[in-house]
Amino acid sequence: MVQVTVSDIECYQVYKVCSATKTEIGTIVEEITSNLPFTVTCEYSVATPGDKHGYTGSFDRISKDINQAPQIDVAEGIKRTVAWALNLS
């Protein structure tokens, strides 16, 4: 049995990995597929009501807590993530 106390939970923080640059989902999909060593076909459909046209995030909390700020842009981050994921096997 694992016993967790409130003080155990409070010692961990969850941070959003983000960019302060507005990025559309289509751009993210294009970045991912362009870094794959094989062809991927993507099918797009009409957005559902309430969908946003680009996403941004704030890294203020992680910057404040551990004095860290983004060091690479979205394209480089996706490139590195795809390379990492392809080497998992």
C-alpha positions as MATLAB code, in Angstrom:
seq = 'MVQVTVSDIECYQVYKVCSATKTEIGTIVEEITSNLPFTVTCEYSVATPGDKHGYTGSFDRISKDINQAPQIDVAEGIKRTVAWALNLS';
ca = [
       0.000    0.000    0.000;
       1.189    3.517   -0.831;
       0.297    6.306    1.542;
       0.406    9.854    0.250;
       0.188   12.851    2.519;
      -0.751   16.379    1.562;
       2.856   17.510    2.021;
       3.983   14.865   -0.538;
       1.594   16.250   -3.128;
       2.556   19.876   -2.532;
       6.209   19.217   -3.349;
       5.429   18.604   -7.047;
       4.471   21.148   -9.666;
       3.015   20.675  -13.128;
       4.127   23.089  -15.813;
       2.603   23.746  -19.210;
       4.997   23.346  -22.095;
       4.121   26.217  -24.362;
       5.118   29.051  -26.571;
       4.136   32.669  -26.255;
       3.800   32.697  -30.048;
       0.319   32.096  -31.478;
       0.503   28.729  -33.235;
      -2.252   27.143  -35.308;
      -2.921   23.411  -35.216;
      -2.287   23.149  -38.979;
       1.194   24.590  -38.455;
       1.934   22.041  -35.734;
       0.713   19.186  -37.956;
       2.885   20.431  -40.847;
       5.946   20.670  -38.590;
       5.416   17.139  -37.284;
       4.837   15.562  -40.701;
       7.767   17.389  -42.306;
      10.100   15.878  -39.699;
       8.930   12.301  -40.183;
      10.976    9.929  -42.377;
       7.765    8.659  -43.985;
       4.714   10.190  -45.637;
       1.634   10.917  -43.584;
      -1.710   11.926  -45.041;
      -3.732   14.283  -42.881;
      -7.417   14.919  -43.291;
      -8.812   18.238  -42.146;
     -12.447   18.932  -41.449;
     -14.439   22.016  -40.626;
     -13.764   23.370  -37.154;
     -16.382   22.766  -34.527;
     -18.085   25.771  -32.932;
     -15.911   27.230  -30.198;
     -12.601   26.041  -31.707;
      -9.827   28.579  -31.418;
      -7.734   29.687  -34.367;
      -4.318   29.484  -32.789;
      -3.056   28.748  -29.325;
      -0.655   30.514  -27.032;
       0.518   29.727  -23.549;
       2.155   31.551  -20.715;
       5.436   30.360  -19.249;
       5.313   32.971  -16.474;
       4.895   30.398  -13.694;
       7.866   28.215  -14.620;
       9.912   31.345  -15.258;
       9.091   32.626  -11.777;
       9.528   29.270  -10.000;
      12.784   28.064  -11.530;
      13.986   31.059  -13.536;
      13.555   29.238  -16.845;
      12.411   30.655  -20.179;
      11.992   29.087  -23.635;
      15.314   28.627  -25.399;
      14.057   27.219  -28.718;
      11.107   27.960  -30.965;
       8.118   25.724  -31.703;
       9.580   24.325  -34.943;
      12.835   23.271  -33.269;
      10.937   21.808  -30.313;
       8.781   19.694  -32.623;
      11.841   18.589  -34.609;
      13.602   17.431  -31.431;
      10.460   15.743  -30.087;
       9.893   13.797  -33.324;
      13.544   12.683  -33.379;
      13.266   11.583  -29.751;
       9.998    9.676  -30.377;
      11.437    7.902  -33.444;
      14.357    6.637  -31.352;
      12.199    5.103  -28.598;
      12.071    1.647  -30.169;
];
